[in-house]
């Protein structure tokens, strides 16, 4: 098992940006905990036999051979038979390893801006046989940033313009500098802009470098050009930060704010009588301090004239007086007229009040929220309407919308600063009366941060605690990250765990890191192989956000020096008794068996008894099928056994108790025979047989006694006793047998079937 000792360099670039501290064994104690009584230090291991990452400060100002870290294997007994081998990025050139001790050194100063991380591989070999004692393991050497790069502007001089007479706060231009230092760590690349020259005419936004007008009424005719010096300073503008400067040449663009004027109130010209029509008599010139199109003039004679006319020379902007009628000296020698000069108006596109616009909006604002307003006017006439639109090529995600009438920009979706801090869109203003006249302006929308993300672990930690550890031992140093921006300076995190935790405690180091310490000693893998430690991390912004991250702590077996050997739970034989796990397993088995027995008993109780008579379609007369035990002798009242008796028997019928009789007076059948001896004897005989039957069931049962009877008064109707021919027979006696034989008598006597008897 190989471990390594890592010297974590203390990064003090915030207070001392150009210095780095050398390291002593005290740093090892801070990382690995307090030394043992014999000076040994418990060391952590990760991913096999070593840490997967070392940290170095760039541009280290110490010795040329800078100490990086130490590799150590449990196979190394100190007798010189173990050899450490290093391969990968810069191995043998930038990084050297002592084959005997495992110490790693850097041979020269490293620059994070040149290469931020190096990937190397380490091996442990037997010096005599070159056999691998430990598997090849990969690890990284990460170069931590210091503030060694000053901010730089892309150009030494920038050129910009702004209309004269602009309102205070009108944006002129945005210039930004870049810093090669790490943007994600500390304030080494956090820039603050300031203006060194150019006051009081201009100002600069300290965060985004936007230059704005600061003085009202700046007149181009008074001063046209300004030189502004802008400085960008890192370390958030604190003392000791590095800075860079650039020059911005700002020109006031002309606005048609000066009317043309004649130098003299009167001009005198002479013309020859013989001058041809269209010939020039003379030239006059008006002065206009404006330039360009704002100085293009048009001359006219007030009220017109029948002899003279005036036109404008487009090259010189002079008024040329010409003759449009032949002159006659004898008729009229002098002419006098007034000339008016005006600046020729041309159709100009809309003009925005600012260029560009910089608008700020907080993240997480709901869709439809107000962002800002842009405004444009037609310089030709203030009453001409202008409509607004967003160039969708600059807003592909359709995050914003603009009111076409008043220029109000709103959100279509909620904005997330962690996804994008800036959104640059273009707004187009178009003249409604002349759609060909359009103007576009850039709108920079800055998404302001809202503390809506909780801090969390900076990385995934693989933490273990030795079984033979002592109380107060350091087992892990944790840190946190937060995607939100701090309100001021850097983030400030607070770490905590439950105060009632009997196993571990936490010590906040007040530098956004915390140490996890053991509260007790003597952990056992047999009792608990893994602990889940919830760590609460809170920030100090508003509103305060916090999250709970779980640190998994494995219990491992270690040697006397604290080097991890095995973290697998041990399966130990029984000694004094059953282990807790075995007792739990036995208890679960007993519970499962009890559940099976209860279920089996319940199923047996639900088994149904088979009824004596299964089918309800039984054809026997007066038989009632029921599923419960008999009710005693009263059950015989539910049916009539009269069918067992001879038709001669006359007995009063009994009403069934289980149904409602259909007739109030039941039908009574009479029989000429009174004696029922044969039926009684038959039933009594059968009853005695059933009572003495040893195989009879122990519950009430139904016995059916079928008795045909002793005979009939009609005697036998068999044809065997008939005469030879039917004609010799006399069947008149059938009429005396009663209505039951009416039909038979009619057939044999030969009477009509419909004849009344």
C-alpha positions in Angstrom: 0.0 0.0 0.0 1.5 3.3 -1.1 0.6 6.7 0.2 2.0 10.1 -0.3 2.5 13.3 1.5 1.3 16.5 -0.2 2.3 20.0 0.6 -0.7 22.2 -0.1 0.6 25.7 -0.8 -1.1 28.5 1.0 -2.4 31.0 -1.7 -2.2 34.5 -0.3 -2.6 36.3 -3.6 -5.5 38.3 -2.2 -3.3 40.2 0.2 0.1 39.6 -1.3 -0.5 39.0 -5.0 3.2 38.8 -6.0 4.4 36.5 -3.2 4.2 32.9 -2.3 5.1 31.2 1.0 7.6 28.4 1.3 6.4 25.3 3.1 7.5 23.5 6.1 6.5 20.3 7.9 3.8 22.4 9.6 1.8 22.2 6.4 2.0 18.4 6.6 0.5 18.5 10.1 -2.3 20.8 8.9 -3.2 18.3 6.2 -2.7 15.0 7.9 -3.4 15.9 11.5 -1.4 16.0 14.7 1.8 13.9 14.8 2.0 10.8 16.9 4.1 10.8 20.0 7.0 9.4 18.1 6.8 12.1 15.4 4.9 9.9 12.9 2.0 11.6 10.9 -1.1 9.7 9.9 -1.3 10.0 6.2 -4.3 9.7 3.9 -4.5 7.7 0.7 -6.9 7.9 -2.2 -7.6 6.0 -5.4 -5.4 3.0 -4.8 -2.1 3.8 -3.1 -1.8 7.6 -3.6 -3.5 10.9 -3.9 -4.7 11.8 -7.4 -3.7 15.5 -7.2 -0.8 17.7 -6.1 -1.0 21.5 -6.0 1.7 24.1 -6.8 1.7 27.8 -7.0 2.9 29.2 -10.3 6.0 31.3 -10.6 7.4 30.0 -7.3 10.1 32.4 -6.2 12.1 29.9 -4.0 14.9 27.5 -5.1 15.0 26.3 -8.7 14.2 22.7 -7.5 10.8 23.2 -5.9 9.5 20.4 -3.6 6.2 19.1 -4.9 5.3 16.0 -2.8 6.3 12.6 -1.6 5.4 9.1 -2.6 5.6 6.3 -0.2 4.8 2.6 -0.4 4.2 0.1 2.4 6.5 -2.2 0.5 9.3 0.2 1.2 11.0 -1.0 4.4 13.7 1.6 4.1 16.4 -0.8 3.0 16.8 0.7 -0.4 15.3 -2.2 -2.3 12.3 -0.1 -3.6 12.6 2.2 -6.6 10.1 4.9 -7.5 9.6 5.7 -11.2 7.8 8.7 -12.6 6.4 9.0 -16.2 4.1 11.4 -18.0 3.9 15.1 -18.7 7.3 16.7 -17.9 8.6 13.6 -16.2 12.4 13.7 -16.2 12.5 17.3 -17.4 10.1 19.5 -15.5 9.6 17.0 -12.6 12.2 14.7 -11.0 11.6 11.9 -8.5 14.1 10.6 -6.0 14.2 6.9 -6.7 14.9 6.0 -3.1 12.8 8.4 -1.1 9.9 9.1 -3.5 10.3 12.9 -3.2 9.1 14.8 -6.3 10.7 18.2 -7.3 10.0 20.7 -10.0 13.2 21.7 -11.9 12.0 25.2 -13.0 9.4 27.8 -12.3 6.0 26.9 -13.7 3.5 29.3 -15.4 -0.2 28.4 -15.0 -1.0 30.5 -18.1 1.3 28.3 -20.1 0.0 25.0 -18.8 -2.4 24.7 -15.9 -2.2 20.9 -15.1 0.3 18.1 -15.7 -0.7 14.4 -15.7 1.9 11.9 -14.6 2.1 8.2 -13.6 3.9 6.6 -10.7 5.3 3.1 -10.3 6.9 1.2 -7.5 9.5 -1.3 -8.6 11.8 -3.8 -7.0 15.3 -2.3 -7.5 16.9 -5.8 -8.0 14.3 -7.5 -10.3 12.4 -4.4 -11.7 9.2 -6.2 -10.8 6.2 -4.0 -10.1 5.4 -3.9 -6.4 2.4 -1.5 -6.8 0.2 -0.9 -9.8 0.7 2.0 -12.1 -1.3 5.0 -10.7 -2.2 8.3 -12.5 -2.1 11.6 -10.7 -2.2 15.3 -11.6 -0.1 18.3 -10.6 -2.3 21.3 -10.7 -0.8 24.8 -10.9 -2.6 27.3 -8.7 -2.8 30.8 -9.9 -1.2 33.9 -8.4 -1.7 37.4 -9.6 1.2 37.7 -12.0 -0.6 39.1 -15.1 -1.6 42.7 -15.4 -4.9 43.6 -17.3 -4.4 44.3 -21.0 -6.6 46.2 -23.5 -6.8 45.0 -27.0 -5.8 48.4 -28.4 -3.5 51.1 -27.3 -6.0 53.7 -28.6 -9.7 53.6 -29.3 -11.8 56.0 -31.3 -15.4 56.8 -30.6 -17.9 59.6 -31.2 -21.0 60.9 -29.5 -23.4 63.6 -30.7 -22.8 67.1 -29.4 -25.2 68.5 -26.8 -26.0 64.9 -25.6 -27.6 64.5 -22.2 -25.6 63.5 -19.2 -25.2 59.7 -19.0 -25.2 59.1 -22.7 -23.2 56.0 -23.5 -20.2 56.6 -25.8 -18.3 53.3 -26.0 -17.6 50.2 -24.0 -14.0 49.1 -23.7 -12.9 46.0 -21.7 -9.5 44.6 -20.7 -8.5 41.0 -20.3 -6.5 39.3 -17.5 -4.7 36.0 -18.1 -5.0 35.0 -14.5 -7.6 32.5 -13.3 -11.1 33.9 -13.7 -12.6 31.3 -11.3 -10.3 31.7 -8.3 -10.0 34.8 -6.1 -9.8 38.3 -7.4 -6.7 38.0 -9.5 -8.8 38.6 -12.7 -11.6 40.7 -11.2 -11.2 44.1 -12.9 -12.3 47.6 -11.8 -12.2 50.5 -14.4 -11.5 54.1 -13.6 -10.9 57.3 -15.6 -7.5 58.9 -15.2 -7.9 61.7 -17.8 -11.0 63.2 -19.3 -12.9 64.6 -16.3 -15.2 66.4 -16.0 -16.5 65.7 -19.5 -16.7 61.9 -19.3 -17.1 59.1 -16.7 -16.6 55.3 -16.8 -18.6 52.5 -15.3 -16.3 50.7 -12.8 -17.6 47.2 -13.6 -18.1 47.0 -17.3 -15.9 49.8 -18.7 -18.7 51.8 -20.4 -17.7 55.5 -21.0 -20.5 58.0 -20.6 -21.0 61.7 -21.0 -20.7 63.6 -17.6 -21.1 67.2 -18.6 -24.2 68.7 -20.2 -24.2 71.0 -23.3 -20.9 69.9 -24.8 -20.7 71.9 -28.1 -18.8 70.6 -31.1 -18.3 74.1 -32.3 -16.5 75.0 -29.0 -14.4 71.7 -28.7 -14.6 68.8 -30.9 -12.0 66.2 -29.7 -11.3 64.8 -26.3 -8.6 62.4 -25.0 -9.7 60.0 -22.3 -7.4 57.7 -20.4 -9.0 54.6 -18.9 -7.4 52.3 -16.3 -8.2 48.7 -15.6 -7.0 47.3 -12.2 -7.3 43.7 -11.0 -7.7 42.5 -7.4 -11.1 44.3 -7.5 -9.2 47.6 -7.3 -7.5 46.8 -4.0 -4.0 48.0 -3.2 -1.3 45.8 -4.6 -3.4 45.0 -7.7 -1.9 45.2 -11.2 -3.2 47.7 -13.7 -3.2 48.5 -17.4 -4.3 51.7 -19.3 -5.6 52.7 -22.7 -6.5 56.0 -24.5 -9.9 56.7 -26.0 -10.2 59.5 -28.6 -13.7 60.8 -28.5 -15.1 63.1 -31.1 -18.3 65.1 -30.8 -20.3 64.5 -33.9 -22.2 67.4 -35.5 -25.8 68.2 -34.9 -27.7 70.8 -37.0 -28.0 73.2 -34.2 -26.5 76.4 -35.8 -28.5 78.4 -38.5 -26.6 79.9 -41.5 -25.7 83.6 -41.3 -24.6 86.2 -43.9 -21.4 88.0 -43.2 -22.9 91.3 -44.5 -26.4 92.7 -44.4 -26.2 93.8 -48.0 -24.4 92.9 -51.2 -23.8 95.1 -54.2 -23.4 93.7 -57.7 -23.0 95.1 -61.2 -24.2 93.6 -64.4 -23.5 94.4 -68.1 -26.6 95.3 -70.1 -25.6 92.8 -72.8 -25.4 89.8 -70.4 -27.3 86.9 -71.8 -30.2 85.3 -70.1 -28.9 82.7 -67.6 -25.6 84.5 -67.2 -24.2 85.0 -63.7 -24.2 88.4 -62.2 -22.4 87.6 -58.8 -22.1 85.3 -55.8 -23.0 85.6 -52.2 -22.0 83.3 -49.3 -23.6 82.5 -45.9 -21.6 81.0 -43.1 -22.7 77.9 -41.1 -20.6 76.5 -38.3 -22.1 73.1 -38.9 -20.5 70.6 -41.2 -21.4 68.0 -43.7 -25.1 67.7 -44.6 -26.0 70.1 -41.8 -24.2 72.8 -43.8 -25.8 72.2 -47.2 -27.6 75.4 -48.0 -30.4 76.6 -50.3 -30.7 80.2 -51.5 -34.0 81.8 -52.6 -35.2 85.4 -53.5 -37.9 86.4 -51.0 -41.1 86.8 -52.9 -39.4 86.0 -56.2 -38.2 88.4 -58.9 -39.1 88.7 -62.6 -35.6 89.7 -63.7 -33.2 87.8 -61.5 -33.0 84.4 -59.9 -30.5 82.7 -57.5 -29.2 79.2 -57.4 -26.9 77.2 -55.1 -23.5 76.0 -56.1 -23.3 72.6 -54.5 -19.6 72.5 -54.4 -19.0 75.9 -52.7 -22.4 76.3 -51.0 -22.6 79.8 -52.5 -25.6 81.6 -53.9 -25.2 82.5 -57.7 -27.4 85.4 -59.0 -28.4 84.9 -62.6 -30.4 86.9 -65.2 -33.6 85.4 -66.4 -34.8 88.5 -68.4 -32.9 90.8 -70.7 -31.5 94.0 -69.0 -32.2 97.5 -70.4 -30.0 100.2 -68.9 -32.2 103.0 -70.3 -35.3 101.5 -68.8 -34.0 100.7 -65.3 -30.6 101.0 -63.9 -30.9 99.6 -60.3 -32.6 96.6 -58.8 -33.0 95.6 -55.2 -34.3 92.4 -53.7 -33.9 90.2 -50.6 -32.2 86.8 -50.5 -32.9 84.1 -48.0 -30.7 81.1 -47.2 -31.8 77.9 -45.6 -30.2 74.6 -44.8 -31.6 72.0 -47.1 -33.5 69.3 -45.1 -33.0 65.7 -46.1 -34.8 62.6 -44.9 -32.7 61.2 -42.1 -33.1 57.9 -40.3 -34.3 57.8 -36.7 -31.9 58.8 -34.0 -31.6 56.9 -30.7 -31.2 58.9 -27.5 -28.3 56.6 -26.5 -25.8 54.4 -28.4 -25.3 51.8 -27.0 -27.8 51.0 -24.3 -26.7 49.2 -21.1 -29.5 47.8 -19.1 -29.4 45.7 -15.9 -31.9 43.2 -14.8 -31.9 40.7 -11.9 -32.0 37.0 -12.7 -35.0 34.8 -11.9 -37.4 37.6 -12.9 -40.6 36.2 -14.1 -41.6 36.2 -17.8 -43.1 39.6 -18.8 -40.9 41.5 -16.3 -39.7 45.0 -17.2 -36.1 45.3 -18.4 -35.7 48.8 -19.8 -36.8 51.4 -22.4 -35.1 52.5 -25.6 -36.2 55.7 -27.4 -35.6 57.1 -30.9 -36.9 60.1 -32.8 -37.0 61.2 -36.4 -34.6 64.2 -36.7 -36.6 65.6 -39.6 -39.8 66.1 -37.6 -40.6 65.2 -34.0 -44.2 64.3 -34.8 -43.3 61.5 -37.2 -44.0 58.1 -35.6 -41.3 55.4 -35.2 -41.8 51.7 -34.5 -39.4 49.4 -32.7 -38.4 45.7 -33.2 -35.7 43.3 -32.1 -33.4 41.7 -34.6 -34.1 38.0 -33.9 -30.7 37.0 -35.2 -29.3 38.6 -32.1 -32.0 36.9 -29.8 -32.2 33.3 -31.1 -33.5 32.0 -27.8 -36.3 34.6 -27.9 -35.6 35.8 -24.3 -36.9 39.4 -24.8 -39.7 41.3 -26.4 -40.2 45.0 -27.2 -43.2 47.1 -27.5 -43.3 48.4 -31.0 -44.8 51.7 -30.0 -43.0 52.9 -26.8 -39.8 50.8 -27.0 -40.3 49.0 -23.6 -38.2 45.8 -23.4 -39.6 42.9 -21.3 -38.6 39.3 -20.7 -40.2 36.4 -22.5 -38.5 33.8 -20.2 -36.8 33.8 -16.8 -33.1 34.7 -17.0 -30.3 32.7 -15.3 -27.0 34.5 -14.6 -25.3 31.1 -14.1 -26.1 30.3 -17.8 -25.3 33.7 -19.3 -24.2 37.0 -17.6 -24.7 39.2 -20.6 -27.2 39.3 -23.4 -26.4 41.5 -26.5 -29.4 42.3 -28.7 -30.0 44.8 -31.5 -33.1 47.0 -31.5 -34.2 48.5 -34.8 -36.1 51.8 -35.1 -38.1 52.2 -38.4 -39.9 55.3 -39.7 -43.5 54.3 -40.3 -43.9 56.8 -43.2 -40.7 55.6 -44.8 -39.8 52.0 -43.8 -36.6 52.3 -45.7 -35.2 54.6 -43.1 -34.1 52.4 -40.2 -31.5 52.6 -37.5 -30.3 49.9 -35.2 -28.7 50.2 -31.8 -26.9 47.6 -29.6 -28.5 46.9 -26.2 -26.3 45.2 -23.7 -28.4 43.5 -21.0 -26.5 42.6 -17.9 -28.0 39.9 -15.7 -27.5 40.7 -12.0 -26.9 37.9 -9.6 -29.4 36.7 -7.1 -28.3 34.4 -4.3 -30.3 31.5 -5.6 -27.7 28.7 -5.4 -26.6 27.0 -2.3 -22.9 26.2 -1.8 -21.8 22.6 -2.1 -18.7 20.4 -1.9 -15.9 21.5 -4.2 -15.3 17.9 -5.2 -16.2 14.3 -4.4 -14.3 13.2 -1.3 -13.1 9.7 -0.5 -12.6 9.7 3.2 -11.6 7.0 5.6 -10.9 6.7 9.3 -8.5 4.1 10.8 -9.7 1.6 13.3 -6.9 2.5 15.6 -7.4 6.2 15.3 -7.3 8.5 18.3 -9.7 11.2 19.3 -9.1 14.6 17.7 -7.4 13.1 14.6 -7.8 15.0 11.3 -9.3 12.7 8.6 -10.4 15.2 5.9 -10.2 18.8 4.8 -13.2 19.9 2.8 -14.0 23.0 0.8 -17.0 24.4 -1.0 -18.0 26.3 -4.2 -20.9 28.5 -5.1 -22.0 29.4 -8.6 -23.4 32.8 -7.3 -21.3 35.9 -7.2 -20.3 37.2 -3.7 -21.8 40.5 -2.8 -18.5 41.9 -1.7 -15.0 40.4 -2.1 -15.0 36.6 -1.9 -17.5 34.1 -0.7 -17.7 33.3 3.0 -18.9 29.8 3.8 -19.9 28.4 7.2 -19.5 24.6 7.8 -21.4 22.7 10.5 -22.5 19.3 11.5 -24.9 18.1 14.2 -23.6 18.9 17.6 -24.8 15.5 18.9 -22.7 13.5 16.5 -20.7 11.2 18.8 -18.1 10.1 16.2 -16.9 13.2 14.3 -16.7 17.0 14.7 -15.9 19.8 12.4 -13.6 22.8 12.7 -14.2 25.8 10.4 -10.8 27.2 9.3 -12.4 30.6 8.4 -10.9 30.4 4.8 -13.8 28.5 3.1 -12.4 25.2 4.2 -13.0 23.0 7.2 -11.4 20.1 9.0 -13.2 16.9 9.9 -11.9 15.5 13.1 -12.6 12.3 15.1 -14.6 12.9 18.3 -13.6 9.5 19.7 -11.1 6.8 19.0 -11.3 3.1 18.3 -13.6 2.4 15.3 -14.5 -1.1 14.3 -15.3 -2.4 10.9 -17.2 -5.3 12.4 -19.6 -2.9 14.1 -19.9 -0.3 11.4 -18.0 -0.3 8.1 -19.2 3.1 6.9 -20.5 6.4 8.4 -22.6 9.0 6.6 -21.8 12.4 7.9 -24.2 15.2 6.9 -22.3 18.6 6.5 -24.4 21.8 6.3 -22.7 24.5 4.2 -24.2 28.1 4.3 -23.2 31.3 2.6 -23.3 34.8 4.0 -25.2 36.5 1.2 -28.8 37.5 1.2 -31.0 35.6 1.2 -28.8 33.0 3.0 -28.6 29.7 1.1 -27.6 26.4 2.6 -27.3 22.8 1.5 -26.5 19.5 3.2 -23.8 17.4 1.6 -23.1 13.9 2.8 -19.5 12.9 3.5 -19.0 9.1 3.4 -16.4 8.0 5.9 -15.2 4.4 5.5 -13.6 2.5 8.4 -10.4 0.9 7.3 -7.6 -1.1 8.7 -4.3 0.8 8.9 -0.8 0.0 9.9 1.1 1.6 12.8 1.9 4.6 10.7 -1.7 5.3 9.7 -1.4 4.0 6.1 -4.6 2.4 4.9 -4.4 -1.3 4.3 -8.0 -2.6 3.8 -11.4 -1.1 4.0 -13.5 -4.2 3.3 -15.7 -5.3 6.2 -14.2 -8.2 8.0 -16.1 -11.5 8.5 -14.8 -12.7 11.8 -15.5 -16.1 13.6 -17.7 -16.2 16.6 -15.8 -15.6 19.8 -17.9 -14.6 22.8 -21.2 -14.7 21.0 -23.1 -14.0 17.9 -22.4 -10.8 16.1 -25.1 -8.2 15.7 -25.5 -9.0 12.0 -26.0 -12.7 12.8 -28.6 -12.0 15.4 -30.5 -9.8 13.0 -30.4 -12.5 10.4 -31.7 -15.2 12.8 -34.5 -12.9 13.9 -35.6 -12.3 10.4 -35.7 -16.0 9.7 -37.9 -16.7 12.7 -40.3 -13.9 11.7 -40.6 -15.3 8.2 -41.4 -18.8 9.5 -44.1 -17.5 11.8 -45.7 -15.6 8.9 -45.7 -18.8 6.8 -47.4 -20.8 9.6 -50.1 -18.1 10.2 -50.8 -17.9 6.4 -51.1 -21.7 6.2 -53.6 -21.8 9.1 -55.7 -19.1 7.6 -55.9 -20.9 4.3 -57.1 -24.1 6.0 -59.8 -22.3 7.9 -61.1 -20.8 4.7 -61.6 -24.3 3.1 -65.3 -24.9 2.5 -67.3 -28.1 3.4 -69.0 -30.0 0.6 -72.8 -30.0 0.9 -74.7 -33.3 1.1 -76.6 -32.5 -2.1 -74.3 -30.6 -4.4 -76.6 -29.8 -7.3 -79.6 -27.6 -6.9 -81.2 -29.3 -10.0 -82.0 -32.5 -8.0 -85.1 -34.1 -9.5 -86.5 -35.7 -6.4 -89.8 -34.3 -5.2 -90.0 -32.1 -2.1 -86.3 -32.2 -1.4 -84.8 -28.9 0.0 -81.0 -28.4 -0.3 -79.4 -26.5 2.5 -75.8 -26.0 3.5 -75.9 -25.8 7.2 -76.5 -28.5 9.8 -80.0 -29.8 10.3 -82.4 -28.1 12.5 -83.9 -31.2 14.1 -87.3 -32.8 13.7 -89.0 -29.6 12.4 -87.2 -30.1 9.0 -89.8 -32.8 8.2 -92.5 -30.0 8.1 -90.8 -28.5 5.0 -91.9 -31.2 2.6 -94.8 -33.6 2.1 -94.3 -37.4 2.0 -97.7 -38.0 0.7 -96.2 -39.3 -2.5 -94.9 -42.3 -0.6 -98.4 -43.4 0.4 -101.0 -45.3 -1.4 -103.5 -43.2 -3.3 -106.2 -44.6 -1.0 -104.7 -42.8 2.0 -106.5 -39.6 2.9 -104.6 -37.2 5.1 -104.8 -33.6 5.8 -102.0 -31.8 3.9 -99.7 -29.7 6.0 -98.5 -26.2 4.9 -94.8 -25.7 4.2 -93.1 -23.4 6.6 -90.4 -22.1 4.2 -92.8 -20.7 1.6 -96.1 -18.7 1.5 -99.0 -20.8 0.4 -100.5 -19.9 -2.9 -104.1 -20.7 -1.9 -105.9 -19.9 1.3 -107.6 -23.2 1.3 -105.3 -26.0 0.1 -106.6 -28.7 -2.2 -107.7 -31.8 -0.4 -107.7 -35.1 -2.2 -109.9 -38.0 -0.9 -109.3 -41.6 -1.2 -111.8 -44.4 -0.7 -109.2 -46.5 1.2 -108.6 -45.8 4.9 -106.0 -48.3 5.8 -102.3 -47.2 5.6 -100.8 -50.2 7.3 -98.5 -51.3 4.5 -96.9 -47.8 4.2 -96.4 -47.6 8.0 -94.8 -51.0 8.1 -92.5 -50.1 5.2 -91.4 -46.8 6.7 -90.9 -48.3 10.2 -88.8 -51.1 8.7 -86.6 -48.8 6.9 -86.3 -46.4 9.9 -85.1 -49.3 12.0 -82.5 -50.2 9.4 -81.1 -46.7 9.3 -81.1 -46.3 13.1 -79.1 -49.5 13.5 -76.7 -48.9 10.6 -73.2 -48.5 12.1 -71.9 -46.7 9.0 -74.5 -43.9 9.2 -73.0 -40.4 9.2 -72.9 -38.6 12.6 -74.9 -35.6 11.4 -78.5 -35.1 10.3 -79.0 -36.8 6.9 -81.9 -37.3 4.5 -83.1 -40.8 3.7 -85.4 -41.3 0.8 -88.0 -44.1 1.1 -89.6 -45.0 -2.2 -92.7 -47.2 -1.9 -94.8 -48.1 -4.8 -97.9 -49.3 -3.0 -99.9 -52.6 -2.9 -102.0 -52.2 -6.1 -104.8 -50.3 -7.9 -108.6 -50.7 -8.0 -108.3 -50.6 -11.8 -106.4 -53.9 -11.6 -104.0 -54.6 -14.4 -104.3 -52.9 -17.8 -101.9 -55.3 -19.4 -102.9 -56.5 -22.9 -101.9 -60.0 -21.9 -105.2 -60.4 -20.1 -107.3 -58.8 -22.9 -109.6 -60.7 -25.2 -108.5 -61.7 -28.7 -110.1 -58.7 -30.3 -110.8 -55.3 -29.0 -114.3 -55.4 -30.4 -115.3 -58.1 -27.9 -114.3 -55.9 -24.9 -116.8 -53.8 -23.1 -115.2 -50.7 -21.7 -118.2 -49.0 -20.2 -116.9 -49.7 -16.7 -114.1 -47.2 -17.3 -116.6 -44.4 -17.0 -117.1 -45.4 -13.4 -113.4 -45.1 -12.4 -113.6 -41.4 -12.0 -112.4 -38.3 -13.9 -108.9 -39.6 -14.0 -109.9 -42.2 -16.6 -112.2 -39.9 -18.6 -109.9 -39.6 -21.5 -109.2 -43.3 -21.6 -112.9 -44.1 -21.5 -113.6 -41.9 -24.4 -110.9 -43.7 -26.4 -112.0 -47.2 -25.7 -115.8 -46.6 -25.7 -115.5 -44.7 -29.0 -117.0 -41.5 -27.9 -116.0 -38.1 -29.4 -113.2 -36.4 -27.5 -115.2 -33.2 -27.1 -118.3 -34.9 -25.7 -119.2 -34.0 -22.2 -119.2 -36.9 -19.8 
